[in-house]
Amino acid sequence: MYYIKQIILYSGENTVSTVDLSPDLNIIYGESNTGKTLVADTIDYVFGAKKHRFAAKLKIKKVALVLDVDGNKLTMSREIDSTKINVSSAVDAINSDEYNIGRGKKSINGVWLKLMGIDSDVKILMTLTGKTQQLTLRTFSHTLLLDETRIQGYSSILVQGLGPNRKVDTNVLTAYLYLATGKNYLPDKFTQDPKIRKAKQDAVKAFVDRSMAALADKKVSELANFSNETPEQLQKKIDSVIDEIGAAEGALDKATAKTQELADKIYEIDNQISESRMLINRNKSLMTQYESDIRRLTFIAEGDIQHGKIKKLQVCPFCNGQLTKDQGESCIDAAVAEVDKIEAQINDLRSVQQSIAKEIDELNKERAAIINERRQIDATIRGELKPQIAQLRTHLSDYKLALGQYKAKEMIESFSDVLVEELHETVSEEDGTDFQFDVKAKFKEVFQAALEKELDYILEQCNYEDFNKARFDMDDYDVVADGSPKATEGQGYRAFLNSCVAIALQNCLEQFGHYIPHLLVLDSPILSLKEKEDDQGESGPVSETMKAGLFRYLVDHKFKRQTIVIENRIPPIDYKDARRIHFTKDKDNGRYGLIIDYFGK
């Protein structure tokens, strides 16, 4: 026997939320929006549901079920939006491996069926004319796990879909017949000419073989140099390379910005050097002018000296007038004073020229250092950063190609499984030509009396209002209590009756003793239950008697299987040692909800 020992949800960065369960009755109750329904959703997702119903705000990344199988541990985990379920097994009959959620050789359905003692290759009738399909857990899991929508439904819980006036599919009935009797009622007599049948089968086999050969060639061409790493490892490498490319491109941007900054500095220094050189040239021109002035003054002074040697005129040669003495005074002193002044200016100018030349020398040294730094950064960009980015992009392309090869491999293998499955189904269909099976008569023969006996007992024990007698209607495959079909009842009574039918079905399977699911999940069986309306159309108070009766029945019969009941409020009865898990929606009182550290509205 097996049971779910623990439910685990991984969310956020490192949040792990767990719920420990007992092998018999478990009651999870509390206010709305505390995550109670997530328990059922998690089980259904690990059952192999194609879609999940986890809200994005919960940030759930992975869910897992830890099972106890006769004392041995079996863990099934599934990442959100993945089609794979990882199984870690200490059970001899079940291998640790990665399983698909669909049909095929490595389907999670096979694991669940093995837990019930069923061979994963069992075929059941899909149509009354003999077409078969593989028996899977998904064929009948909707009768083991009744969520809040299904438990209030109008149709029989055997109906796979939702909504009123829906019919029970043949494969659901034949699946339950197999669980009850161990027989799949496949056709064993053929009315078609064996030669014609074999020719058709050979044609189909030839087509499948050709297709499989083409797929094999495609697999060889598509999966050349196939990576030995897992998709998870490849994805981690892709994420790591993307981070490295981002870091390298960031370093490249910084280096490029730095070279631009250095180029601006070089331009600024060149402008300063140009201005200094222009000033030097101006000073040189001024120096030349000063030197010319000194030569002019020297020439004047020398002329004045020579003038002293010439005899001075006493009388003007033009008018014979007497010449005054001051008109012949020497200008040597004035010239000397002017030369001294100019030489002082020349000395100042030379000092300025030296300072400017020294400044130009310092600027040239700074310019050379900046050019050298820029060359080093350019060398790093050309020799390190750009090659590193190019190499990382090559690695990224290789990893993406390898990941794409995994997807191609999965598609090829999945298509191959479909081909093989279609071949088996086609052969089975050909084998069943002209075959007719009365599934309704067989289901009635096996189940009707046993179900009616169980329903009488359960409804009486659960204090169903004014109960007298129940029957199981074979047209609707549903309960009729005291002459009233379930579909005519209100929402609360439908949920109550659907719960009782689900319990009765499991009780019958246990009595037959062939294959037993060992699990039943009921979400909100009494949430909407109210008394029937009186003659004036008024509703009475909530039916505490029926509510208490259902839970008292579950407590008294809890060792039949693992039962998980999800409800907002539970009646005040003696629950003995049944496991009760209360989500308080109160941060300061007990456990707020299923997801640790999440406090919703």
C-alpha positions in Angstrom: 0.0 0.0 0.0 1.1 3.6 -0.6 0.1 7.0 0.7 1.2 10.6 0.2 3.4 11.4 3.2 4.3 14.9 2.3 3.4 17.7 -0.1 6.1 20.2 -1.0 5.9 23.5 -2.9 9.0 25.5 -3.9 8.4 29.2 -4.4 10.2 32.6 -4.4 13.9 32.5 -3.9 14.4 29.8 -1.3 10.9 29.3 0.2 9.9 25.6 0.8 6.4 25.0 2.0 5.4 21.5 3.2 2.3 19.7 4.4 2.8 16.4 6.3 -0.1 13.9 5.8 -1.2 10.7 7.6 -2.0 7.5 5.8 -5.7 7.7 6.6 -7.9 10.8 7.2 -6.5 14.3 6.7 -8.6 17.4 7.0 -7.3 20.7 5.8 -9.5 23.6 6.8 -9.5 27.3 7.2 -10.5 30.6 5.7 -10.7 31.2 1.9 -7.5 32.4 0.0 -5.1 30.5 2.3 -4.0 27.9 -0.3 -6.1 25.0 0.7 -7.1 24.2 -2.9 -3.4 24.2 -3.9 -3.1 20.9 -2.1 -5.5 19.3 -4.6 -3.9 21.2 -7.5 -0.4 20.0 -6.5 -1.6 16.3 -6.4 -3.4 16.7 -9.8 -0.2 18.3 -11.3 1.9 15.4 -10.2 -0.8 13.0 -11.4 0.2 14.4 -14.9 -2.2 17.2 -15.6 -1.2 19.1 -18.7 -1.9 22.5 -17.2 -1.5 23.9 -13.7 -3.7 26.5 -11.8 -1.0 28.1 -9.7 -1.4 31.9 -9.6 1.7 33.8 -10.9 1.8 35.9 -7.7 2.6 32.8 -5.7 5.9 32.4 -7.6 5.7 28.6 -7.4 8.6 27.1 -9.2 8.3 23.4 -8.4 6.0 21.0 -6.6 6.6 17.5 -5.2 4.9 14.6 -3.5 6.7 12.3 -1.1 5.1 8.9 -1.0 5.5 6.1 1.5 5.3 2.7 -0.4 5.2 -0.1 2.2 7.8 1.8 4.2 10.0 2.8 1.2 10.3 6.4 0.0 9.3 7.5 -3.4 9.5 11.2 -4.4 7.9 12.7 -7.5 8.7 16.3 -8.4 7.7 18.5 -11.3 8.8 22.0 -12.3 6.1 24.4 -13.3 5.3 24.3 -17.0 7.5 21.2 -17.5 6.2 18.1 -19.2 8.6 16.0 -17.2 8.3 14.5 -13.7 11.4 13.4 -11.9 11.1 10.3 -9.8 13.5 9.3 -7.0 12.7 5.8 -5.9 13.7 3.4 -3.2 10.9 1.0 -4.4 12.1 -2.1 -6.2 9.5 -2.1 -8.9 9.9 1.6 -9.8 13.1 3.1 -11.3 14.5 6.5 -10.5 14.2 8.4 -13.8 12.6 11.3 -15.7 9.0 10.5 -16.9 6.7 12.1 -19.4 3.2 13.3 -18.5 1.7 11.8 -21.7 1.4 8.3 -22.9 4.4 6.1 -23.8 7.0 3.8 -22.3 8.3 6.3 -19.8 5.0 7.9 -18.7 4.3 8.9 -15.2 1.0 7.0 -15.6 3.0 3.8 -15.5 4.4 4.7 -12.1 1.0 5.5 -10.6 -0.5 2.3 -12.0 2.4 0.2 -10.6 1.7 1.7 -7.2 -1.8 0.1 -7.6 -0.3 -3.2 -8.8 -1.2 -2.7 -12.5 1.0 -3.4 -15.5 1.7 -0.2 -17.4 0.8 -1.9 -20.8 -2.8 -2.7 -19.9 -5.2 -2.0 -22.7 -8.9 -1.2 -22.2 -11.8 -0.6 -24.6 -12.1 3.0 -25.8 -15.1 2.3 -28.1 -17.9 -0.3 -28.0 -16.7 -1.6 -31.4 -13.4 -2.8 -30.1 -11.0 0.1 -30.5 -8.6 0.1 -27.5 -6.4 2.5 -25.6 -3.8 2.3 -23.0 -5.1 2.4 -19.4 -3.8 5.5 -17.7 -4.3 7.2 -14.3 -5.8 10.2 -16.2 -8.6 7.9 -17.4 -10.1 7.8 -14.0 -8.2 10.3 -11.8 -11.1 12.7 -11.9 -13.1 10.3 -9.7 -10.2 10.2 -7.1 -9.7 14.0 -6.9 -12.9 16.0 -6.8 -12.0 19.7 -6.8 -14.5 22.4 -5.8 -15.9 22.8 -9.3 -16.4 19.1 -10.0 -17.7 18.2 -6.5 -20.7 20.6 -7.1 -21.3 19.3 -10.7 -24.7 18.3 -12.1 -23.3 15.2 -14.0 -22.0 12.0 -12.6 -18.5 12.1 -11.1 -17.6 9.4 -13.7 -18.0 12.1 -16.5 -14.6 13.4 -17.4 -15.7 16.9 -18.5 -17.7 19.5 -16.6 -21.2 20.8 -17.1 -24.8 19.4 -17.2 -26.1 16.7 -19.6 -22.6 15.2 -20.3 -22.2 11.5 -20.9 -19.8 9.0 -19.3 -17.2 7.9 -21.8 -16.7 4.2 -22.5 -13.1 4.2 -21.5 -14.0 5.5 -18.0 -16.5 2.6 -17.5 -14.1 0.0 -18.9 -11.3 1.4 -16.7 -13.5 0.9 -13.6 -14.5 -2.6 -14.8 -10.8 -3.4 -15.1 -10.1 -2.1 -11.6 -13.0 -4.1 -10.2 -12.5 -7.4 -12.0 -9.0 -7.4 -13.4 -10.5 -8.0 -16.9 -10.3 -5.6 -19.9 -13.0 -7.4 -22.0 -11.0 -7.1 -25.2 -12.3 -8.9 -28.3 -11.0 -12.5 -28.7 -12.9 -13.6 -31.8 -12.5 -12.1 -35.3 -15.1 -12.1 -38.0 -12.9 -10.6 -40.7 -10.9 -12.8 -43.1 -7.5 -13.4 -41.4 -5.6 -12.8 -44.7 -7.3 -9.4 -45.2 -6.7 -8.4 -41.6 -3.0 -9.5 -41.8 -2.5 -7.6 -45.0 -3.9 -4.4 -43.4 -1.7 -4.9 -40.4 1.4 -5.5 -42.5 0.7 -2.3 -44.5 0.4 -0.3 -41.3 3.5 -1.9 -39.9 5.4 -1.1 -43.1 4.3 2.5 -42.9 5.4 2.8 -39.3 8.7 1.1 -40.0 9.4 3.5 -42.9 8.5 6.4 -40.7 10.6 5.1 -37.8 13.6 4.7 -40.2 13.1 8.3 -41.5 12.9 9.5 -37.9 16.1 7.6 -37.1 17.9 9.3 -40.0 16.5 12.6 -38.9 17.7 12.0 -35.4 21.3 11.2 -36.6 21.4 14.4 -38.7 19.8 16.6 -36.1 21.6 15.3 -33.1 25.2 15.3 -34.4 27.6 16.0 -31.5 24.7 15.6 -29.1 25.6 17.0 -25.7 25.9 14.7 -22.7 24.7 17.4 -20.4 21.1 17.7 -19.3 18.8 20.4 -20.4 18.9 21.9 -16.9 22.7 22.0 -17.0 22.6 23.6 -20.4 20.1 26.2 -19.3 22.3 27.0 -16.3 25.3 27.5 -18.6 23.2 29.7 -21.0 22.2 31.9 -18.1 25.8 32.0 -16.8 27.1 32.9 -20.3 24.5 35.6 -20.7 25.6 37.1 -17.4 29.3 36.9 -18.4 28.5 38.6 -21.8 26.6 41.3 -19.9 29.6 41.8 -17.6 32.1 41.8 -20.5 30.0 44.3 -22.5 29.8 46.5 -19.4 33.6 46.4 -19.1 33.8 47.2 -22.9 31.5 50.1 -22.4 33.6 51.4 -19.5 36.8 51.0 -21.5 35.4 52.7 -24.5 34.1 55.6 -22.3 37.6 55.8 -20.8 39.3 56.0 -24.2 36.9 58.8 -25.2 37.7 60.6 -21.9 41.5 60.3 -22.6 41.0 61.5 -26.2 39.2 64.6 -24.8 42.2 65.2 -22.4 44.7 64.8 -25.3 42.7 67.4 -27.3 42.6 69.7 -24.3 46.4 69.4 -23.8 47.1 69.9 -27.5 45.1 73.2 -27.3 47.1 74.2 -24.3 50.4 73.4 -26.0 49.3 75.3 -29.1 48.4 78.4 -27.1 51.8 78.2 -25.2 53.7 77.9 -28.5 51.8 80.8 -30.0 52.7 82.9 -26.9 56.4 81.9 -27.3 56.3 83.1 -30.9 54.7 86.4 -29.8 57.4 86.8 -27.2 60.1 86.0 -29.7 58.7 88.8 -32.0 58.7 91.2 -29.0 62.3 90.1 -28.2 63.3 90.9 -31.7 61.7 94.3 -31.5 63.5 95.0 -28.2 66.8 94.0 -29.7 66.2 96.3 -32.6 65.5 99.2 -30.2 68.7 98.5 -28.4 70.7 98.6 -31.7 68.9 101.9 -32.7 69.7 103.5 -29.3 73.3 102.2 -29.6 73.6 103.8 -33.0 72.3 107.1 -31.7 74.7 107.0 -28.8 77.6 106.2 -31.0 76.6 109.1 -33.3 76.4 111.4 -30.4 79.9 110.4 -29.4 81.2 111.0 -32.9 79.4 114.3 -32.9 81.5 115.6 -30.1 84.6 115.4 -32.3 83.1 117.6 -34.9 83.6 121.3 -34.5 80.4 123.0 -33.5 79.0 125.8 -35.6 78.7 129.2 -33.9 76.6 130.7 -36.7 73.8 129.3 -38.7 74.9 128.6 -42.3 71.6 129.7 -43.7 70.9 132.9 -41.7 74.2 133.7 -40.1 72.4 133.8 -36.8 74.0 132.8 -33.5 73.3 129.2 -32.5 72.4 128.5 -28.8 74.5 126.1 -26.8 71.6 123.8 -25.5 70.8 122.7 -29.1 74.0 120.7 -29.1 73.6 118.8 -25.8 74.4 115.0 -25.8 71.5 112.3 -25.7 73.8 109.5 -24.5 72.4 109.5 -21.0 68.9 109.2 -22.2 69.8 106.4 -24.6 71.6 104.5 -21.8 68.5 104.9 -19.5 66.3 103.6 -22.3 68.6 100.6 -23.0 68.6 99.7 -19.3 64.8 99.7 -19.3 64.6 97.6 -22.5 67.2 95.1 -21.1 65.1 94.7 -17.9 62.1 93.9 -20.1 64.1 91.5 -22.2 65.2 89.6 -19.0 61.6 89.4 -17.8 60.6 88.2 -21.2 63.3 85.5 -21.2 62.0 84.3 -17.7 58.5 84.1 -19.1 59.8 82.2 -22.2 61.5 79.7 -19.9 58.4 79.2 -17.8 56.3 78.6 -20.9 58.9 76.2 -22.3 58.8 74.3 -19.0 55.0 74.2 -19.1 55.1 72.9 -22.6 57.5 70.2 -21.6 55.2 69.1 -18.7 52.2 69.1 -21.0 54.1 66.9 -23.5 55.0 64.5 -20.8 51.4 64.4 -19.6 50.2 63.9 -23.2 52.6 61.0 -23.7 51.4 59.3 -20.5 47.8 59.7 -21.5 48.5 58.3 -25.0 50.3 55.4 -23.5 47.3 54.7 -21.2 44.9 55.0 -24.1 47.0 52.5 -26.1 46.9 50.0 -23.2 43.1 50.3 -23.0 42.7 49.9 -26.8 45.0 46.9 -26.6 42.7 45.4 -23.8 39.6 46.1 -25.9 41.1 44.6 -29.1 43.1 41.8 -27.4 40.8 40.8 -24.5 37.3 42.2 -24.2 36.2 41.9 -27.9 37.7 38.3 -28.3 36.1 37.4 -24.9 32.7 38.6 -26.0 33.0 36.9 -29.3 34.0 33.6 -27.6 31.2 33.9 -25.1 28.7 34.4 -27.9 30.1 31.3 -29.6 29.6 29.3 -26.4 26.0 30.8 -26.1 25.2 29.7 -29.6 26.6 26.2 -28.9 24.6 25.8 -25.7 21.4 27.0 -27.4 22.0 24.6 -30.3 22.5 21.8 -27.8 19.3 22.7 -25.9 17.5 22.8 -29.3 18.8 19.4 -30.0 17.2 18.1 -26.8 13.9 19.6 -27.9 14.3 18.0 -31.3 15.2 14.7 -29.6 12.1 14.9 -27.4 9.9 15.7 -30.5 11.4 12.8 -32.5 11.0 10.4 -29.6 7.5 11.6 -28.9 6.5 11.2 -32.5 8.0 7.7 -32.5 5.9 6.8 -29.5 2.8 8.1 -31.2 3.6 6.0 -34.3 4.1 2.9 -32.2 0.9 3.6 -30.2 -1.1 4.3 -33.3 0.2 1.0 -34.7 -0.9 -0.9 -31.6 -4.3 0.8 -31.6 -4.8 0.2 -35.4 -3.9 -3.5 -35.0 -6.3 -3.7 -32.0 -9.0 -2.0 -34.0 -8.5 -4.3 -36.9 -8.6 -7.2 -34.6 -11.9 -6.0 -33.2 -13.8 -5.6 -36.5 -17.5 -6.2 -36.0 -17.0 -6.5 -32.2 -19.7 -5.1 -30.0 -19.5 -4.8 -26.2 -22.4 -3.9 -24.0 -20.4 -1.8 -21.4 -23.6 -0.6 -19.7 -24.8 -4.1 -19.1 -21.4 -5.2 -17.8 -21.1 -2.1 -15.5 -24.6 -2.8 -14.2 -23.7 -6.4 -13.6 -20.5 -5.6 -11.7 -21.3 -2.3 -9.9 -25.0 -1.5 -9.6 -26.0 -3.7 -6.7 -22.8 -3.1 -4.8 -23.0 0.7 -5.3 -26.6 0.8 -4.2 -25.8 -1.1 -1.0 -22.9 1.2 -0.2 -24.9 4.4 -1.0 -27.8 3.2 1.3 -25.3 2.7 4.1 -23.3 5.9 3.6 -26.3 8.2 3.2 -27.9 6.7 6.3 -24.7 7.0 8.3 -24.2 10.6 7.1 -27.8 11.6 8.2 -28.9 12.5 4.7 -32.1 14.5 5.2 -35.3 12.3 5.5 -33.4 9.5 3.9 -35.1 6.2 3.0 -33.6 4.6 0.0 -31.0 5.2 -2.8 -30.5 3.7 -6.2 -27.8 4.0 -8.8 -29.4 5.1 -12.1 -27.7 3.3 -15.1 -28.8 6.0 -17.6 -27.0 8.8 -15.8 -24.6 6.6 -13.9 -25.5 8.7 -10.8 -27.3 8.4 -7.5 -31.0 9.0 -7.0 -31.9 9.5 -3.3 -35.5 9.0 -2.3 -36.6 9.3 -5.9 -34.9 12.6 -6.5 -32.1 12.6 -9.1 -29.0 14.4 -8.0 -29.1 16.9 -10.9 -32.4 18.3 -9.5 -30.8 19.2 -6.1 -29.1 22.4 -5.1 -25.4 23.1 -5.2 -24.8 22.0 -1.6 -26.7 18.8 -1.9 -25.0 17.9 -5.2 -21.6 18.3 -3.5 -22.7 16.1 -0.6 -24.1 13.4 -2.9 -21.1 13.5 -5.3 -18.8 13.0 -2.2 -20.9 10.0 -1.2 -20.7 8.5 -4.7 -17.0 8.9 -4.8 -16.7 7.2 -1.4 -19.0 4.4 -2.5 -17.0 3.7 -5.7 -13.8 3.4 -3.7 -15.5 1.1 -1.1 -16.7 -1.1 -3.9 -13.2 -1.4 -5.4 -11.9 -2.4 -2.0 -14.5 -5.1 -1.6 -13.7 -6.5 -5.1 -10.1 -6.7 -4.0 -8.3 -6.4 -7.4 -6.9 -2.9 -7.9 -7.4 -0.1 -5.4 -6.4 3.6 -5.8 -5.9 4.0 -2.1 -6.5 7.8 -2.4 -9.5 10.1 -2.4 -9.4 13.9 -2.4 -12.6 15.9 -1.6 -12.5 19.7 -2.0 -15.4 21.5 -0.2 -17.9 18.7 0.2 -20.1 20.7 2.7 -19.2 24.3 1.9 -22.5 25.2 0.3 -24.7 22.8 2.1 -28.0 24.3 3.4 -31.4 22.9 4.4 -33.9 22.4 1.6 -36.5 25.2 1.2 -39.8 24.9 3.0 -43.2 25.3 1.5 -42.8 29.1 1.5 -39.5 28.9 -0.4 -37.4 29.9 2.5 -34.1 28.2 3.3 -33.6 26.9 6.7 -30.3 27.0 8.8 -27.2 25.3 7.6 -27.6 21.5 8.0 -25.3 20.8 10.8 -26.7 17.2 11.1 -25.7 16.2 7.6 -22.3 18.0 7.9 -21.5 16.3 11.1 -22.7 13.0 9.7 -20.4 13.1 6.7 -17.3 13.9 8.8 -18.2 11.4 11.5 -18.5 8.7 8.8 -15.0 9.7 7.4 -13.5 9.6 10.9 -15.1 6.1 11.7 -14.0 4.6 8.3 -10.6 6.4 7.9 -8.5 3.2 7.7 -9.9 2.2 4.3 -7.7 4.6 2.3 -5.9 7.9 2.5 -8.6 10.6 2.4 -7.8 14.3 2.1 -10.7 16.6 2.8 -10.4 20.3 2.1 -13.0 22.6 3.7 -13.5 26.1 5.1 -15.2 25.2 8.3 -15.7 21.8 9.9 -18.4 20.6 12.3 -17.6 20.3 16.0 -17.3 16.6 16.4 -14.8 14.2 18.0 -12.1 13.8 15.3 -10.2 11.3 17.4 -6.7 10.9 15.9 -7.5 12.2 12.4 -4.9 14.7 11.2 -6.3 18.2 11.1 -4.3 21.1 9.5 -5.7 24.5 10.1 -4.8 27.6 8.0 -5.7 30.5 10.2 -5.2 33.5 7.9 -3.8 35.1 11.0 -0.1 36.0 11.1 0.0 35.8 14.9 -2.0 32.6 15.3 -0.8 29.3 14.0 -0.1 28.7 10.3 -1.4 31.5 8.1 -1.7 29.4 4.9 -0.1 26.8 2.7 2.7 29.0 1.2 5.1 30.0 3.9 5.8 33.8 4.0 2.9 34.6 1.6 0.1 36.6 3.1 -2.6 37.2 0.5 -5.8 39.2 0.7 
